[in-house]
Amino acid sequence: TLQPRKNIERLIEAFKILKKDLPTLKLVIVGKKGWLYDSIFEKVKAENLSDSIIFTGYVAEEELATLYHKALCFCLVSLYEGFGFPVLEAMREGVPVVASNTSSLPELVEKAGVLVNPEDTKDIARGIKSILIMNTRERKNLIEKGYEQVKKFTWEKAARQTIQILEEVGNVQR
């Protein structure tokens, strides 16, 4: 969802920095309009990037795989994330990830992506560029790390841990 905590305006500023060296680069922003989204569209116009940034709106889950497969990298530079499922989805689909070094994202990404300061547009641009200029071996290595990282987060594991915590809490209260 397009909303302030997703930090899309800084992502757009970082994208503008990248466009200087990579003029054909496109930014695809997926998500329905949330709250306080107008400034995002105003930013695109103000930065004169309307021809380089594509807003898809809401995308059904089955269409997301196609977008992931065509992406050079995936960016989630949120100021805050409750969990960050899209990061795991991207890694599962073999897409290198750039994510914020805040909130839950460092735990999800670890060494399987590039962590950036979400309040520093130059750092965001640096993180994206580091993936875009990787050679084939480096890119394949990062993708493999992503596949391994995703295996750490399964619904079965989450259910087992939840049951364990509930049992521990139940035993303490007896």
N, C-alpha and C positions, 0 to 999 in steps of 0.2 A: 504494500500500500504506500502511495506517495504521501509522506508526512514528514514533519521536521526532523524527527529522530533518525530517519534514514539517511540524513546528511547528503542528500542528492545535489544540493547547490554547490557544496565543496567538491563533489565528484565532477560536476560540470566544470568547475574552475580548473581542476586537475586535468580534465580532458582537453581543455583549451591549451594548457601548457604542452601536452603531448602532440597536439595538432601541428605545432610549429615544426617538429621533426617528422611527423607522420601525417601528412596532409590528407591522405585518403581514409584515415581511420574513422570508424563510425562507432557511436555509443548507442546501445539499445537499452532502454529503460523499461522494465516490465513491472506492471502493477497498476491497480485501479487507483483512482483519485481518492485520497483520504481527507484529512483536515489540513488546512493551511497550506494547500498545494499550489496556489496561484503564483507564489514567488518563484517556484521552480520553472514554470513556463516563461515568466518574465525574465528570469536569468538567462534562459536559452536565447531569447530575443535580444536582450541587452548585449550578450557576448557574440551575437551574430553567428550562432551555431545551428540555426533551424534546419539547414541542409545536412548536418552531420549527426544529429541526435534524433533517434526514432523512439517515440513513445508507443508501446503496443497496447497499453491499457491492460485489463485483466487477461490472462492467458490460462486456458484450461490445462490441467496437469499433463494430459497426454501430448499437448503441443510444446510443453516446456523442454522435453527431451530434445526436440529438433533445435530449439534455440541454444541449448547447452552445447550440442554437437557442432554447431556452427561458430561458437564463440572462441575467440583467442584466449580470453580469460574471463573470470567472473569476479565482480567486485561487490562486496558488502561492507561499506565503510560507515556503518551506522554509529551513532553516538551511544546507543544503547540497544541491546538485543536481549530478549528473554531467553532464547535458546540459539536460533540461527540455522534452522533447517535448510534454507537455500544453500548454505555453504556445503553441507553434507551432500545435498542433491547434486551440486556441481561437481564435487569430487567423485561421487559415484558415477557420474557420466563422463569422467575423464577430462575435466576442465580445470586448469590451474586457477587457484583462488588468491585474490587479494582481499584481506579483511582487516577490520579495526583491531587494534591491540588493546581493546577495552571490553568490558562486560564479559559475556560467556564465550566470545569468539576465539580468544587465544587457546582455550582448552579444546575447542573443536578443531582448530587448524593445526596447532603445535608446529611441527617442522614440515607439514604437508602443503604449505602455502606461504604467502608473503604477508606479514603483519605490518600495518602502517598506523601512524597517528592520525585519527580521523579529523583532528582539528587543524592539520597542517596540509594544505593543498599540494605543496611541493613534495611532501612525503608520499602522499597518495599517488601523485604522478610518477614518482620514483619507483614505487612498488609495482605499478602497472607496467611501466617501461621495462623493469627488470624481467618480467615475464615475457613481454613482447620481443625482447632481443635475445632470449635464451636460444642456445643451439639445440639441435634435436635431442642429443643425449641428456642435457640438463632438463629439458621439457619432459622427456619420457620419465626421468627419475622423479621429478616433482609429481607427475601424474600417478606413478606407482605408489609414492608415499600417500597420496590422497586416497587411493584404493584401500591401502592398509589402515589409514585413519578411520575411514567410514566403518570398517569392521568393528571398531570399538564401541559404536553407538547403534545398538539394535533394540527393537521393542521388547524382545525377550529378556535382554539384560536389564532394561529399565524396569520391567515387571518384577524380575527376581529381586532387584535392589529395593524396590518399593515394598515388596512383601517382607523382606528382611528388616527394613526400618520399622514397618508396622509391628512386626513380631517383637522387635527390641523395645519399642515404646510400650507395647502391651505388657511385656514382662516387667518393665520398670514400674508400671502403675499398679501392679498386683500386690 
